[in-house]
Amino acid sequence: MSIIKSLEIKITNIIKSAGYDVETVKLCNSSRPEFGEYQINEAMAIGKKIGKNPREVATDIVNNLNLDNSFTNINIAGPGFINITLSDSFLLEELNKILNNVELNIDKQDKKKIILDYGGANVAKALHVGHLRSANIGEALKRLARLLGQEVLGDAHLGDYGRPLGLVILEIKKMYPDLPYFDPNYCGDYSEIKLPITNEDLEKIYPLASTKSKEDEQYLEEAREITVKLQNHERGYYDLWEKVVSISKEEIKQVYERLNVYFDLWKGESDAANYFDELKDIFEKENVLEESNNALIIDVKKEEDNSPMPPLLFIKSNGSISYETTDLATILERKKLFSPDEIWYCVDGRQELHFEQVFRAARKANLIDNNVKLTFIGFGTMNGQDGKPFKTRDGGVMTLKSLIDLVKEETLKRINPETVKEEEKEEVATTVAIAALKYADFLPFRAKDYIFDVSKFADLEGKTGPYLLYSTIRMKSLLQKVTDKNITFLEIDKNTRDVIKNILNLSNVLTSAYQDKSLNDIAEYLYKLTSSYNKFYAENRVLTEENPAKRISWIALTSIVYDINTLLLETLAIEIPNKM
């Protein structure tokens, strides 16, 4: 249990011992720091509830608080605000408890099994800047939930089953019509066929095929027919599709790994399609399917809707499976394979309507139990200086690999040649570039758009990833120079109070981030904690302090801040280089 949580329980019991009924107490940062570090506001609510002057209630509570040596400087302000400061003896005891394990200062959540759907890469397409936020936010949320005690499975949920794959297969057929995959009389083993196509070829084929489909209706109709063949597992076409998916998946994994993103499940829309027949039976039994223009739809409107809610397209008029239906089949698949308590979808905010339709259809057909929570975690876009989604200089969509390289070029300029060897520069610059990208991605609340500014992101000063890395490396260097074997807190002094207060706030920050499904609280906290430590470091000579008690306590403080930084940077999937 965290230090603040244990204090809140203690204060709750103290208020009860004063004769007042209270459920829980929230220990808030004081609005008037000159009166105390923390503030207790419950006296007003209690007074209003029982018809008693809040200051009288506060006085009774203060009299009982004075009996506990955890608190000092206890006073009443205004109509009944109680201000308190934590005593040195209390802080010494609590800080020494967490000195070798900062996770003791974290409140765990009630354990649940969570499926986290993020990534959403499309097979046979290059990962682009639009995939950055899903990968970053999803990976960090997965790690955060695990840190707080949850069982989480991250699923890449590849786009591998719709018309884009039909277009790719069609264009391969146009390019290589003599491949055995397209010969209905071929009876051999398709696995022995060497496909004359690389991932680079695939990334060129899709844009070409997509353009043709917009200009040639017959070409588009052929792609639709092939899509149906793929979904029906027709021999030859389906075997070629499997090879295309395999080639593309390896490249996708490599790009994600550059971002420190690792999935537990590499399932795609095609896996969910195996459950389609069962899904259709469920929806037919629940009598929620309607026919419309040779297609099957589901009405998902509600009386309380204030804006139009179009029906969900279940089966298209040509018999193919819709994007919405694969998501419904995925819910069924996850229910049968994993029995999750919650399913989170970390997806571009512009897909909110789609997922609202899917969630409503799932509930309408009783596809999952009511106690299974479906959560849409939408995020905004990374924009260029013009305020529009980030593009290359020629107006095209930038690949993730190119984006990483662009930021790496900037971070290379900031690498210190006196500390980093020439042969290590590229690797260090890449690590710092990833940190710069990720931290900039986490700073705004996830639903907000933000402007890409490579020079700002890569700066060693200010609220940036490189600033956090540099500061953390410096803490590590200081700790490596320590010769004392028994590091402990021996005293609290005025120089360390701000840093300690930030340390105590760790659990509140993590809980807030978990509840809001956003990482900006952690990003802001890391900067605040690090800045408060750097201010302390600049004003004090830690290793050469003549007072032994102060020196050892300051080293202990450094150790805790370093451990928190490394823990939270790992949670954000940000690696720390040895030097920079």
VEXDREN-2710 file (C-alpha; in Angstrom, 1 decimal):
% VEXDREN-2710
k/r/px/py/pz
1/MET/0.0/0.0/0.0
2/SER/1.3/3.5/-0.9
3/ILE/2.4/6.0/1.8
4/ILE/-0.4/8.4/0.9
5/LYS/-3.1/5.7/0.9
6/SER/-2.0/4.4/4.3
7/LEU/-2.1/8.0/5.6
8/GLU/-5.7/8.5/4.2
9/ILE/-6.8/5.3/6.0
10/LYS/-5.1/6.5/9.2
11/ILE/-6.8/9.9/9.0
12/THR/-10.2/8.3/8.3
13/ASN/-9.9/6.3/11.5
14/ILE/-8.8/9.4/13.4
15/ILE/-11.9/11.3/12.2
16/LYS/-14.0/8.3/13.2
17/SER/-12.4/8.3/16.7
18/ALA/-13.4/12.0/17.0
19/GLY/-17.0/10.8/16.7
20/TYR/-17.7/11.6/13.1
21/ASP/-18.9/9.2/10.4
22/VAL/-16.8/9.4/7.2
23/GLU/-16.3/6.8/4.5
24/THR/-12.9/7.8/3.1
25/VAL/-10.6/10.8/3.3
26/LYS/-8.8/12.3/0.4
27/LEU/-5.4/13.9/1.3
28/CYS/-5.0/16.9/-1.1
29/ASN/-2.0/19.1/-1.8
30/SER/-2.5/22.3/0.2
31/SER/-3.8/25.3/-1.7
32/ARG/-1.8/27.4/0.8
33/PRO/1.6/25.8/1.2
34/GLU/2.6/28.4/3.8
35/PHE/0.1/26.7/6.2
36/GLY/1.0/23.1/5.5
37/GLU/1.9/20.5/2.8
38/TYR/-1.4/18.8/2.7
39/GLN/-5.1/19.7/3.3
40/ILE/-8.0/17.8/4.7
41/ASN/-11.4/19.1/3.5
42/GLU/-13.9/16.6/5.1
43/ALA/-14.9/18.9/8.0
44/MET/-17.1/21.0/5.7
45/ALA/-19.0/18.0/4.3
46/ILE/-19.4/16.5/7.8
47/GLY/-20.6/19.8/9.3
48/LYS/-23.2/20.3/6.5
49/LYS/-24.4/16.7/6.9
50/ILE/-25.0/16.9/10.7
51/GLY/-25.8/20.6/11.0
52/LYS/-22.7/21.6/12.9
53/ASN/-20.3/24.5/12.4
54/PRO/-17.4/23.1/10.2
55/ARG/-14.8/24.8/12.3
56/GLU/-16.1/23.0/15.4
57/VAL/-15.8/19.7/13.5
58/ALA/-12.3/20.6/12.3
59/THR/-11.3/21.5/15.9
60/ASP/-12.4/18.1/17.2
61/ILE/-10.5/16.4/14.3
62/VAL/-7.3/18.5/14.9
63/ASN/-7.4/17.6/18.6
64/ASN/-7.2/13.9/17.7
65/LEU/-4.6/14.5/14.9
66/ASN/-2.4/16.1/17.5
67/LEU/-2.2/12.8/19.3
68/ASP/-0.5/11.1/16.3
69/ASN/3.3/11.8/15.8
70/SER/2.9/11.3/12.0
71/PHE/1.8/15.0/11.7
72/THR/3.1/18.4/12.6
73/ASN/2.1/22.0/12.1
74/ILE/-1.6/21.1/12.2
75/ASN/-3.9/24.1/11.8
76/ILE/-7.3/25.2/10.7
77/ALA/-7.9/27.8/7.9
78/GLY/-11.0/29.5/6.6
79/PRO/-14.3/27.8/7.3
80/GLY/-12.7/24.5/8.3
81/PHE/-9.8/23.5/6.1
82/ILE/-7.3/21.4/8.0
83/ASN/-3.7/21.9/7.0
84/ILE/-1.0/19.4/8.0
85/THR/2.7/18.7/7.4
86/LEU/4.2/15.3/7.7
87/SER/6.7/14.9/10.5
88/ASP/10.3/14.1/9.9
89/SER/10.1/10.9/11.9
90/PHE/7.2/9.6/9.9
91/LEU/9.0/10.4/6.6
92/LEU/12.2/8.8/7.6
93/GLU/10.4/5.6/8.5
94/GLU/8.3/5.5/5.3
95/LEU/11.1/6.4/2.9
96/ASN/13.4/3.8/4.3
97/LYS/10.7/1.2/3.7
98/ILE/10.6/2.0/0.0
99/LEU/14.3/2.7/-0.4
100/ASN/15.1/-0.7/-2.0
101/ASN/11.7/-1.2/-3.6
102/VAL/9.8/1.8/-4.8
103/GLU/6.9/-0.4/-5.9
104/LEU/5.9/-0.6/-2.3
105/ASN/4.7/3.0/-2.8
106/ILE/2.2/1.9/-5.4
107/ASP/-1.4/0.9/-4.9
108/LYS/-2.4/-2.1/-6.9
109/GLN/-5.8/-2.4/-8.6
110/ASP/-8.3/-5.2/-8.2
111/LYS/-7.0/-7.9/-10.6
112/LYS/-8.7/-8.3/-13.9
113/LYS/-7.9/-10.1/-17.2
114/ILE/-7.7/-7.5/-19.9
115/ILE/-7.3/-7.8/-23.7
116/LEU/-5.7/-4.7/-25.1
117/ASP/-6.2/-4.2/-28.8
118/TYR/-3.6/-1.8/-30.2
119/GLY/-1.3/-1.5/-33.2
120/GLY/-3.8/-2.2/-35.9
121/ALA/-1.2/-2.5/-38.7
122/ASN/-2.4/-3.4/-42.1
123/VAL/-0.7/-6.3/-43.9
124/ALA/1.2/-5.5/-47.1
125/LYS/1.3/-1.8/-46.2
126/ALA/4.2/0.2/-44.7
127/LEU/3.7/1.3/-41.1
128/HIS/3.3/5.1/-41.2
129/VAL/3.1/8.0/-38.7
130/GLY/-0.6/7.2/-38.1
131/HIS/0.5/4.0/-36.4
132/LEU/2.8/5.8/-33.9
133/ARG/0.3/6.8/-31.3
134/SER/-1.5/3.5/-31.2
135/ALA/1.8/1.6/-30.7
136/ASN/3.1/4.1/-28.1
137/ILE/0.0/4.5/-26.0
138/GLY/-1.1/0.9/-26.2
139/GLU/2.3/-0.5/-25.2
140/ALA/2.5/1.9/-22.3
141/LEU/-1.0/1.3/-21.1
142/LYS/-0.3/-2.5/-21.2
143/ARG/2.8/-2.0/-19.1
144/LEU/1.0/0.4/-16.7
145/ALA/-1.8/-2.1/-16.1
146/ARG/0.6/-4.9/-15.4
147/LEU/2.5/-2.6/-13.0
148/LEU/-0.7/-2.1/-11.1
149/GLY/-1.4/-5.8/-10.9
150/GLN/-3.5/-6.6/-13.9
151/GLU/-3.2/-9.6/-16.3
152/VAL/-3.0/-8.1/-19.8
153/LEU/-2.7/-9.6/-23.2
154/GLY/-1.7/-7.1/-26.0
155/ASP/-3.0/-8.0/-29.4
156/ALA/-1.6/-6.5/-32.6
157/HIS/-5.0/-7.2/-34.4
158/LEU/-3.6/-7.1/-37.9
159/GLY/-5.7/-5.8/-40.8
160/ASP/-5.3/-8.9/-43.0
161/TYR/-8.6/-9.9/-44.4
162/GLY/-10.4/-7.1/-46.2
163/ARG/-10.5/-5.6/-49.7
164/PRO/-6.9/-4.2/-49.4
165/LEU/-5.6/-7.8/-49.5
166/GLY/-7.9/-8.5/-52.4
167/LEU/-6.3/-5.6/-54.2
168/VAL/-2.8/-6.8/-53.5
169/ILE/-3.5/-10.4/-54.6
170/LEU/-5.1/-9.0/-57.8
171/GLU/-2.2/-6.9/-58.7
172/ILE/0.2/-9.8/-58.1
173/LYS/-1.9/-11.8/-60.5
174/LYS/-1.6/-9.0/-63.1
175/MET/2.1/-8.9/-62.6
176/TYR/2.8/-12.6/-62.5
177/PRO/-0.2/-14.3/-64.2
178/ASP/1.7/-17.6/-64.6
179/LEU/2.2/-18.2/-60.9
180/PRO/0.7/-21.6/-60.0
181/TYR/-1.5/-19.9/-57.4
182/PHE/-3.7/-18.8/-60.3
183/ASP/-3.8/-22.1/-62.1
184/PRO/-7.0/-24.0/-61.3
185/ASN/-5.4/-27.2/-62.5
186/TYR/-2.3/-27.0/-60.3
187/CYS/-2.2/-29.9/-57.8
188/GLY/1.3/-29.4/-56.3
189/ASP/2.5/-28.1/-53.0
190/TYR/2.2/-24.3/-52.8
191/SER/4.7/-24.1/-50.0
192/GLU/7.5/-25.1/-52.5
193/ILE/6.8/-22.1/-54.7
194/LYS/9.3/-19.3/-54.4
195/LEU/7.3/-16.0/-54.5
196/PRO/9.2/-13.3/-56.5
197/ILE/8.1/-10.6/-54.1
198/THR/9.7/-8.9/-51.1
199/ASN/8.1/-6.7/-48.5
200/GLU/9.4/-3.6/-50.3
201/ASP/7.5/-4.8/-53.4
202/LEU/4.3/-5.3/-51.3
203/GLU/4.5/-1.7/-50.0
204/LYS/4.6/-0.5/-53.6
205/ILE/1.9/-2.9/-54.9
206/TYR/-0.9/-1.8/-52.6
207/PRO/-0.8/2.0/-53.5
208/LEU/-0.6/1.0/-57.2
209/ALA/-3.6/-1.3/-56.9
210/SER/-5.6/1.2/-54.8
211/THR/-5.1/3.8/-57.5
212/LYS/-6.2/1.4/-60.2
213/SER/-9.3/0.5/-58.3
214/LYS/-10.4/4.1/-58.1
215/GLU/-9.9/4.6/-61.8
216/ASP/-11.2/1.3/-63.2
217/GLU/-14.5/-0.1/-62.0
218/GLN/-13.8/-3.5/-63.6
219/TYR/-10.5/-3.7/-61.7
220/LEU/-12.3/-2.9/-58.5
221/GLU/-14.9/-5.6/-59.1
222/GLU/-12.2/-8.2/-59.7
223/ALA/-10.6/-7.2/-56.4
224/ARG/-14.0/-7.7/-54.7
225/GLU/-14.3/-11.2/-56.2
226/ILE/-10.9/-12.1/-55.0
227/THR/-11.6/-10.8/-51.5
228/VAL/-14.6/-13.2/-51.4
229/LYS/-12.3/-16.0/-52.6
230/LEU/-9.9/-15.3/-49.8
231/GLN/-12.6/-15.2/-47.2
232/ASN/-13.9/-18.5/-48.5
233/HIS/-10.3/-20.0/-48.3
234/GLU/-10.3/-20.8/-52.0
235/ARG/-7.2/-22.9/-52.8
236/GLY/-4.4/-21.0/-54.5
237/TYR/-5.6/-17.5/-53.7
238/TYR/-5.7/-18.3/-50.0
239/ASP/-2.3/-20.0/-50.1
240/LEU/-0.8/-16.9/-51.8
241/TRP/-2.5/-14.7/-49.2
242/GLU/-0.8/-16.7/-46.4
243/LYS/2.6/-16.0/-47.9
244/VAL/1.9/-12.3/-48.3
245/VAL/0.8/-12.1/-44.7
246/SER/4.0/-14.0/-43.5
247/ILE/6.3/-11.7/-45.5
248/SER/4.6/-8.5/-44.3
249/LYS/4.3/-9.6/-40.6
250/GLU/8.1/-10.0/-40.2
251/GLU/8.7/-6.4/-41.4
252/ILE/5.9/-5.1/-39.1
253/LYS/7.4/-6.9/-36.1
254/GLN/10.8/-5.3/-36.8
255/VAL/9.4/-1.8/-37.0
256/TYR/7.4/-2.2/-33.8
257/GLU/10.5/-3.6/-32.0
258/ARG/12.4/-0.4/-32.9
259/LEU/9.7/1.4/-30.9
260/ASN/10.1/-1.1/-28.0
261/VAL/6.6/-2.4/-28.7
262/TYR/6.0/-6.1/-28.2
263/PHE/2.6/-8.0/-28.6
264/ASP/1.6/-11.1/-26.8
265/LEU/-0.9/-12.0/-29.6
266/TRP/-0.4/-11.6/-33.4
267/LYS/-3.9/-12.3/-34.4
268/GLY/-5.7/-10.7/-37.3
269/GLU/-9.1/-10.2/-38.8
270/SER/-8.7/-13.5/-40.5
271/ASP/-8.5/-15.4/-37.2
272/ALA/-11.8/-13.9/-36.1
273/ALA/-13.4/-14.9/-39.4
274/ASN/-13.2/-18.6/-38.2
275/TYR/-15.9/-17.6/-35.8
276/PHE/-18.2/-16.0/-38.3
277/ASP/-20.6/-18.9/-38.8
278/GLU/-21.1/-19.1/-35.0
279/LEU/-21.4/-15.4/-34.8
280/LYS/-24.1/-15.3/-37.5
281/ASP/-26.1/-18.0/-35.6
282/ILE/-26.0/-16.0/-32.4
283/PHE/-27.3/-12.9/-34.2
284/GLU/-30.0/-14.8/-36.0
285/LYS/-31.2/-16.4/-32.8
286/GLU/-31.4/-13.0/-31.2
287/ASN/-33.4/-11.8/-34.2
288/VAL/-31.4/-8.6/-34.7
289/LEU/-30.4/-9.0/-38.4
290/GLU/-32.4/-7.1/-41.0
291/GLU/-32.2/-7.3/-44.8
292/SER/-31.5/-4.1/-46.7
293/ASN/-30.6/-3.9/-50.4
294/ASN/-29.4/-7.5/-50.4
295/ALA/-27.2/-6.8/-47.4
296/LEU/-27.7/-7.7/-43.7
297/ILE/-27.7/-4.9/-41.2
298/ILE/-28.2/-4.3/-37.5
299/ASP/-30.2/-1.3/-36.2
300/VAL/-28.1/0.1/-33.3
301/LYS/-30.0/3.4/-32.7
302/LYS/-31.2/4.3/-29.2
303/GLU/-34.0/6.7/-28.2
304/GLU/-31.6/8.9/-26.3
305/ASP/-29.3/9.5/-29.3
306/ASN/-28.8/13.2/-30.1
307/SER/-27.0/12.6/-33.4
308/PRO/-27.5/10.1/-36.3
309/MET/-26.5/6.5/-35.6
310/PRO/-26.3/4.5/-38.9
311/PRO/-27.0/0.8/-38.8
312/LEU/-24.1/-1.6/-38.6
313/LEU/-23.3/-3.4/-41.9
314/PHE/-23.1/-7.1/-41.0
315/ILE/-22.8/-8.8/-44.5
316/LYS/-22.3/-6.8/-47.6
317/SER/-24.5/-7.2/-50.6
318/ASN/-21.8/-9.2/-52.4
319/GLY/-21.7/-11.7/-49.5
320/SER/-18.3/-10.5/-48.1
321/ILE/-17.7/-9.8/-44.4
322/SER/-17.7/-6.2/-43.3
323/TYR/-15.0/-4.5/-41.1
324/GLU/-17.6/-4.2/-38.3
325/THR/-18.4/-7.9/-38.5
326/THR/-14.8/-8.9/-38.1
327/ASP/-14.6/-6.8/-34.9
328/LEU/-17.8/-8.6/-33.6
329/ALA/-16.3/-12.0/-34.5
330/THR/-13.1/-10.9/-32.7
331/ILE/-15.1/-10.2/-29.5
332/LEU/-16.6/-13.7/-29.8
333/GLU/-13.1/-15.2/-30.4
334/ARG/-11.6/-13.4/-27.3
335/LYS/-14.6/-14.5/-25.2
336/LYS/-14.1/-18.1/-26.1
337/LEU/-10.3/-18.2/-25.9
338/PHE/-9.5/-15.9/-23.0
339/SER/-12.7/-15.0/-21.0
340/PRO/-11.6/-11.4/-20.4
341/ASP/-13.1/-9.1/-17.8
342/GLU/-12.3/-6.1/-20.1
343/ILE/-11.4/-5.4/-23.7
344/TRP/-9.7/-2.1/-24.4
345/TYR/-9.4/-0.7/-27.9
346/CYS/-6.5/1.8/-28.4
347/VAL/-7.5/3.4/-31.7
348/ASP/-7.6/6.7/-33.6
349/GLY/-10.3/8.9/-32.2
350/ARG/-11.9/9.2/-35.6
351/GLN/-13.0/5.6/-35.3
352/GLU/-15.2/6.2/-32.3
353/LEU/-18.5/5.9/-34.3
354/HIS/-17.4/2.5/-35.7
355/PHE/-16.7/1.1/-32.2
356/GLU/-19.9/2.5/-30.8
357/GLN/-21.8/0.6/-33.4
358/VAL/-19.8/-2.6/-32.7
359/PHE/-20.3/-2.3/-28.9
360/ARG/-24.0/-1.6/-29.3
361/ALA/-24.4/-4.6/-31.6
362/ALA/-22.5/-6.9/-29.3
363/ARG/-24.8/-5.8/-26.4
364/LYS/-27.9/-6.1/-28.4
365/ALA/-27.2/-9.7/-29.4
366/ASN/-26.0/-10.6/-25.9
367/LEU/-22.7/-11.6/-27.5
368/ILE/-20.8/-11.1/-24.2
369/ASP/-21.8/-10.9/-20.6
370/ASN/-23.0/-7.5/-19.3
371/ASN/-20.2/-7.5/-16.7
372/VAL/-17.5/-7.6/-19.5
373/LYS/-16.4/-4.0/-20.1
374/LEU/-15.7/-2.8/-23.6
375/THR/-13.6/0.4/-23.6
376/PHE/-12.7/2.7/-26.5
377/ILE/-9.5/4.6/-25.9
378/GLY/-9.4/7.1/-28.7
379/PHE/-6.4/9.3/-29.5
380/GLY/-5.7/12.4/-31.6
381/THR/-3.3/12.9/-34.4
382/MET/0.3/14.0/-34.7
383/ASN/0.1/17.1/-36.9
384/GLY/2.6/19.2/-38.9
385/GLN/3.2/22.9/-38.5
386/ASP/0.1/23.5/-40.6
387/GLY/-2.1/21.8/-38.0
388/LYS/-2.9/18.9/-40.4
389/PRO/-1.9/15.2/-40.0
390/PHE/1.9/15.0/-40.5
391/LYS/3.1/14.5/-44.0
392/THR/6.4/14.3/-45.9
393/ARG/7.7/17.4/-47.7
394/ASP/6.1/16.3/-50.9
395/GLY/2.8/15.8/-49.2
396/GLY/2.9/12.0/-48.9
397/VAL/2.4/9.9/-45.9
398/MET/5.7/9.4/-44.0
399/THR/6.6/5.8/-42.9
400/LEU/7.4/5.1/-39.3
401/LYS/10.9/4.1/-40.3
402/SER/11.5/7.4/-42.0
403/LEU/10.1/9.3/-39.0
404/ILE/12.4/7.6/-36.6
405/ASP/15.4/8.3/-38.9
406/LEU/14.3/12.0/-39.2
407/VAL/14.4/12.4/-35.4
408/LYS/17.6/10.4/-35.1
409/GLU/19.3/12.9/-37.4
410/GLU/18.4/15.6/-34.9
411/THR/19.5/13.6/-31.8
412/LEU/22.8/12.8/-33.5
413/LYS/23.6/16.5/-33.2
414/ARG/23.1/16.4/-29.5
415/ILE/25.3/13.4/-28.7
416/ASN/28.3/14.3/-26.6
417/PRO/31.5/13.1/-28.5
418/GLU/33.5/13.2/-25.3
419/THR/31.3/10.5/-23.6
420/VAL/30.0/8.4/-26.5
421/LYS/32.4/6.5/-28.8
422/GLU/32.1/7.0/-32.5
423/GLU/31.0/3.4/-33.1
424/GLU/28.2/3.8/-30.5
425/LYS/26.8/7.1/-31.8
426/GLU/24.2/5.6/-34.2
427/GLU/22.8/3.2/-31.5
428/VAL/22.6/5.9/-28.8
429/ALA/21.1/8.4/-31.2
430/THR/18.4/5.9/-32.1
431/THR/17.6/5.2/-28.5
432/VAL/17.4/8.9/-27.7
433/ALA/15.2/9.5/-30.8
434/ILE/12.7/6.9/-29.8
435/ALA/12.6/8.5/-26.3
436/ALA/12.1/11.9/-27.9
437/LEU/9.2/10.6/-30.0
438/LYS/7.5/8.7/-27.3
439/TYR/7.7/11.3/-24.6
440/ALA/6.3/14.0/-27.0
441/ASP/3.5/11.6/-27.8
442/PHE/2.6/11.1/-24.1
443/LEU/2.7/14.7/-23.0
444/PRO/-0.7/15.8/-24.3
445/PHE/-3.9/14.1/-23.1
446/ARG/-4.2/11.2/-25.6
447/ALA/-7.5/12.6/-27.1
448/LYS/-5.7/15.8/-28.2
449/ASP/-3.8/16.5/-31.4
450/TYR/-0.3/17.9/-31.1
451/ILE/2.3/19.5/-33.4
452/PHE/5.4/17.6/-34.5
453/ASP/8.5/19.7/-33.8
454/VAL/11.6/17.6/-34.2
455/SER/14.0/20.3/-32.8
456/LYS/11.9/20.8/-29.7
457/PHE/11.4/17.1/-29.1
458/ALA/15.1/16.4/-29.3
459/ASP/16.2/19.3/-27.0
460/LEU/18.2/18.4/-23.9
461/GLU/16.5/21.1/-21.9
462/GLY/12.9/21.5/-21.1
463/LYS/10.1/19.0/-21.0
464/THR/11.5/16.4/-23.4
465/GLY/12.5/12.7/-23.5
466/PRO/16.3/13.5/-23.9
467/TYR/16.1/15.8/-20.8
468/LEU/14.7/12.9/-18.7
469/LEU/17.3/10.4/-20.1
470/TYR/20.2/12.8/-19.5
471/SER/19.1/13.5/-15.9
472/THR/18.6/9.8/-15.2
473/ILE/22.0/8.9/-16.6
474/ARG/23.5/11.5/-14.3
475/MET/21.8/10.1/-11.3
476/LYS/23.1/6.6/-12.2
477/SER/26.6/8.0/-12.6
478/LEU/26.4/9.7/-9.1
479/LEU/25.2/6.4/-7.5
480/GLN/28.1/4.5/-9.1
481/LYS/30.6/6.8/-7.4
482/VAL/29.1/6.1/-3.9
483/THR/31.5/4.1/-1.6
484/ASP/29.2/4.0/1.4
485/LYS/27.7/0.5/1.8
486/ASN/24.8/1.3/4.1
487/ILE/22.6/3.9/2.4
488/THR/19.7/5.0/4.4
489/PHE/17.7/8.1/5.3
490/LEU/19.0/9.5/8.5
491/GLU/17.5/13.0/8.4
492/ILE/15.1/15.2/6.5
493/ASP/16.1/18.7/5.7
494/LYS/14.4/21.7/3.9
495/ASN/16.5/21.0/0.8
496/THR/14.8/17.7/0.1
497/ARG/11.1/18.4/1.1
498/ASP/9.9/19.3/-2.5
499/VAL/11.5/16.1/-3.9
500/ILE/10.1/14.0/-1.2
501/LYS/6.6/15.3/-1.7
502/ASN/6.9/14.4/-5.4
503/ILE/8.0/10.9/-4.4
504/LEU/5.0/10.5/-2.2
505/ASN/2.7/11.4/-5.1
506/LEU/3.8/8.4/-7.2
507/SER/0.8/6.2/-6.6
508/ASN/-1.8/8.9/-7.1
509/VAL/-0.3/9.7/-10.5
510/LEU/-0.3/6.0/-11.6
511/THR/-3.8/5.5/-10.4
512/SER/-5.0/8.6/-12.3
513/ALA/-3.2/7.5/-15.5
514/TYR/-4.8/4.1/-15.2
515/GLN/-8.3/5.4/-14.7
516/ASP/-8.1/8.0/-17.5
517/LYS/-6.3/5.6/-19.8
518/SER/-3.8/8.3/-20.6
519/LEU/-0.1/8.7/-20.1
520/ASN/0.2/12.5/-19.8
521/ASP/0.0/12.3/-16.0
522/ILE/3.0/10.1/-15.9
523/ALA/4.9/12.2/-18.4
524/GLU/4.2/15.4/-16.4
525/TYR/5.1/13.6/-13.1
526/LEU/8.4/12.4/-14.5
527/TYR/9.3/16.0/-15.5
528/LYS/8.2/17.4/-12.2
529/LEU/10.0/14.8/-10.1
530/THR/13.2/15.1/-12.2
531/SER/13.2/18.9/-12.2
532/SER/12.7/19.1/-8.4
533/TYR/15.6/16.7/-8.0
534/ASN/17.8/18.6/-10.5
535/LYS/17.1/21.8/-8.6
536/PHE/18.2/20.1/-5.4
537/TYR/21.3/18.6/-7.1
538/ALA/22.3/22.0/-8.4
539/GLU/22.1/23.6/-5.0
540/ASN/23.9/20.9/-3.0
541/ARG/27.1/18.9/-3.4
542/VAL/25.8/15.4/-2.7
543/LEU/29.0/13.3/-2.7
544/THR/31.2/15.9/-1.0
545/GLU/28.7/17.1/1.7
546/GLU/30.7/17.2/5.0
547/ASN/27.8/16.3/7.2
548/PRO/27.7/12.5/7.0
549/ALA/24.0/12.2/7.9
550/LYS/23.0/14.7/5.2
551/ARG/25.3/13.1/2.6
552/ILE/24.0/9.6/3.2
553/SER/20.4/10.8/3.2
554/TRP/20.9/12.7/-0.1
555/ILE/22.4/9.6/-1.7
556/ALA/19.3/7.7/-0.5
557/LEU/17.1/10.4/-2.0
558/THR/19.0/10.1/-5.3
559/SER/18.6/6.3/-5.3
560/ILE/14.8/6.6/-4.9
561/VAL/14.4/9.2/-7.6
562/TYR/16.6/7.1/-10.0
563/ASP/14.5/4.0/-9.3
564/ILE/11.3/5.8/-9.9
565/ASN/12.6/7.3/-13.1
566/THR/13.8/3.9/-14.4
567/LEU/10.5/2.2/-13.4
568/LEU/8.3/4.8/-15.2
569/LEU/10.5/5.1/-18.3
570/GLU/10.3/1.4/-18.6
571/THR/6.5/1.6/-18.2
572/LEU/6.5/4.1/-21.0
573/ALA/8.7/1.7/-23.1
574/ILE/11.5/4.2/-23.1
575/GLU/15.0/2.7/-23.0
576/ILE/17.8/4.5/-21.1
577/PRO/21.2/4.5/-22.8
578/ASN/24.4/4.2/-20.7
579/LYS/25.7/7.5/-22.0
580/MET/24.6/10.3/-24.2
END
